[in-house]
Amino acid sequence: LVEVSPWPLFASLSALGLTFGGIYWWHYNSVIIIILGLLLNILISFCWFGDVIKENMGGYHNSVVMFGFRFGMILFILSEVLFFFSFFWSYFHNCWGPQAELGFNWPPYGFDTIVIDPFSIPLLNTVVLLSSGASVTWAHHSLVDQKYDQGLIGLGITVLLGGYFLFLQGNEYFLSTFSINSTVYGTVFFMLTGFHGFHVTIGTLLLLVCFFRHYYVHFSNSQHVGFEASAWYWHFVDVVWLFLYFFLYWYGFNL
């Protein structure tokens, strides 16, 4: 079995510091703490994943360890489901019971002409993200079938599509005529899409690491739990986006 690692504890403490940094950013317009917290998170992640890769290359990842990784990833994704559930709860609470300050209407009174058309950038983003889900599945099956070149191509395509999705999302934000301060509608919209974009960023970085590990032959058809976990995470991101598209963009646009 692997040795006891200090990185989970350090990562939790740095995440707490990042949270405090976010509070200071919002309330006092100070970005120093959040930048330091972000850099510390990146450093700890680099050290932690580096140790995991060394353990894997050293042959320490037996069936018990790999089961622990898979089970831990499942629990993590379940916690992420609850995380997004809370924001969707806020959305539907205001959507189905708009208060007087919203003009008893959803989108709020005056927002009818500035909500984002679901058949513009959001629809393209849906196609891009679903295509990336297909390409990462192709990459996984190629790895299992020992078609390593195809697996590398599939991973590369997925990473590029993830980057393209983020570019389109940023362009949508740039063209938007409302902000996170534009009533609860703007707050919920940018919190949901922003956190989803953050998860896409994390997923893209994880798959980029898998791309280079695959290039340097760190994976085999039977030993690729890191790739599996990253692919699960990516499919989770896909599913969350489908909910976002249908309820936040399409349903909200057609009310």
Buried (B, 14 or more C-beta within 10 A) or exposed (E): EBEEBEBEEBBEEBEEBBEEBBEBBEEEEEEEBBEBBBEBBEEBBEBBBEBBBEBBEEEEBEEEBBEBBBEEBEEBBEEBEEEBEEBBEBBEEBBEEBEEEBBEEBBBEEBEEEBBEBEEBBBBBBEBBBBBBBBBBBBBEBBEEEBBEBBBBBBBBBBBBBBBBBEBBEEBBEEBEBEEEBBBBBBBBBBBBEBBBEBBBBBBBBBBBBBEBBEEEBBEEEEBBBBBBBBBBBBBBBBBBEBBBEBBBBBBBEE
